[in-house]
Amino acid sequence: MQPLSRDSLAANAFRTLGLSASASQAAIDAAARRMRIWPDERLIPPTRWDLPWLGPVSRTRSNIERAYATLNEPRSRAEQRLLWYHAHGPVAANADDDQQVPSPGEAADARRLPTFHNEMLRSLHTAYQADAEVTDVARWRRVVERVNRLASRPDYAAWLERLEVEGDFEKRASPAELRAAVQVLPAAIVAALVPKAQAALDRDDANACADIAQILRAAGAGCGASSSPLGLLLDRLEDALERQCSEMERDLRDKLRTHRTQADVWHLGNRQACHTAATFYNETISVGLDRFCALAEHERDRLERCRSRCAQVLALLAMGWEWAGRFRKAEATQRVALSLAQGSAGEFGIRKDLSRYEELAAQEEAGEASWRNSPLVPELKPPATRRPAPKQRDNPMAGVGGVAAVAIGIMVMRFLVMLGNGSGSNGTGKTNLPHYFPPSERQSERREQEMLQNVYRQVERDIRAKAGEARDGMKSVFTPSTPDTASPAPDPRFNLDPSPSGTSGTIRPVPPRPHVDPARVNDPFGESNREQ
């Protein structure tokens, strides 16, 4: 029997001729003769066995002749009968899927065998229609279980023999040929699933391949004919596991670094590399190894080879944890590697490294315990709260105009000179300004600000008073003192004399200024006379 596929199931010879699998030789001859009379296949009327949910039916002249020749051969007729529905009526695509085929040891009415056959075939057809890429493992596992149960029943082959006898065929199939066809049916399903598993491995989907391998294992348990396809698939799974281990090992060897005297420098980089490698192992290699062990549980050599390879990778990861300063993780990883390397050649080396990791882990644990039991650092006194800086007061002189600012500046300079000469004293040689003493450490800042504000106000009042006196003095200097009744005589030095030509006047040359005493200029306030 050829590997099954959706197209081969849809092109069944009984379906092409519009017959059930229980048809006799006379019914086959009549159906072929009835369809040959139509010149065009599109004119052939449909039959109740077309089952449109399986796809279109091709009834060309060559297809009709091929179907008729297939049903005339005993062996091929038995295979086609196993893959088509019997006379109890076609099964719909949405029929009940909960009916289970009784196991060989269970008693069942022989009249229900056609129903069991139709249900098994319907589940197989719907699986190929809905999940041709074998992604729903549970669905395909149920299909394989049904096929195995039905093929393992002795009365199933006997029922097929009875159909051969009742059909009155010219070439009748022998009981041996019928039993062989029944036993080959699960193998045909397995042969159809193997390419799907290989395609999953080609796209690096080891999990899907392992799921399909479980289906193959279930099919092989029933008929024993899937050992060769399953062995080929296990070889592919082992190659995929070896490739993942090599990838992890190469990545670790490229990233791990250390030095005898400066090992701390490389701790951070080694930790990151080990964490990445451990995640990769848990998510890929470990899962694949568990599934491989479940599939190859009866093949000791395969299991020992794969487990030993995974142990080597874990030993390298444990050394990386050692170089990262994580000795307890190194010990735990090495223990897992030792459990995988039981009975292999690398077991001795892994045990030797494990003893070293145990000593380092004990030292690390002791160091952490001593640190946890050590007294805490004495609590430091809380730092003194810093007081916010006082807000700067606005300068009251900021709004004074340009001329007033110059005048006030002159008055301030004069006031300072007067203070230096003792004009602002109160007779005792001391100024009228309040004394300012720096505040002690315990004096409040508020009192200090009040004192500064008082001093500032006193200075401001004195400056304004002196500025008023200076302004009055300047008016007396620049204003001529003449009677109000007479106009002041013009100063000939500042008069404009008209020019002889009658044009606008020009300024006469100013005569030289009179001699001024230098002593009077250097002593504008009469300090020398005062000293005398």
Secondary structure as GFF3:
##gff-version 3
##sequence-region A 1 532
A	DSSP	alpha_helix	6	10	.	.	.	ID=ss1
A	DSSP	alpha_helix	13	16	.	.	.	ID=ss2
A	DSSP	alpha_helix	25	36	.	.	.	ID=ss3
A	DSSP	three_ten_helix	41	43	.	.	.	ID=ss4
A	DSSP	three_ten_helix	52	54	.	.	.	ID=ss5
A	DSSP	alpha_helix	61	72	.	.	.	ID=ss6
A	DSSP	alpha_helix	74	82	.	.	.	ID=ss7
A	DSSP	three_ten_helix	110	112	.	.	.	ID=ss8
A	DSSP	alpha_helix	113	130	.	.	.	ID=ss9
A	DSSP	alpha_helix	137	151	.	.	.	ID=ss10
A	DSSP	alpha_helix	154	167	.	.	.	ID=ss11
A	DSSP	alpha_helix	175	202	.	.	.	ID=ss12
A	DSSP	alpha_helix	206	223	.	.	.	ID=ss13
A	DSSP	alpha_helix	227	255	.	.	.	ID=ss14
A	DSSP	three_ten_helix	263	266	.	.	.	ID=ss15
A	DSSP	alpha_helix	267	280	.	.	.	ID=ss16
A	DSSP	pi_helix	281	285	.	.	.	ID=ss17
A	DSSP	alpha_helix	286	295	.	.	.	ID=ss18
A	DSSP	alpha_helix	300	323	.	.	.	ID=ss19
A	DSSP	alpha_helix	327	340	.	.	.	ID=ss20
A	DSSP	alpha_helix	347	373	.	.	.	ID=ss21
A	DSSP	alpha_helix	402	421	.	.	.	ID=ss22
A	DSSP	alpha_helix	445	478	.	.	.	ID=ss23
A	DSSP	three_ten_helix	492	494	.	.	.	ID=ss24
A	DSSP	beta_strand	496	497	.	.	.	ID=ss25
A	DSSP	beta_strand	506	507	.	.	.	ID=ss26
A	DSSP	alpha_helix	518	522	.	.	.	ID=ss27
A	DSSP	alpha_helix	527	531	.	.	.	ID=ss28
###
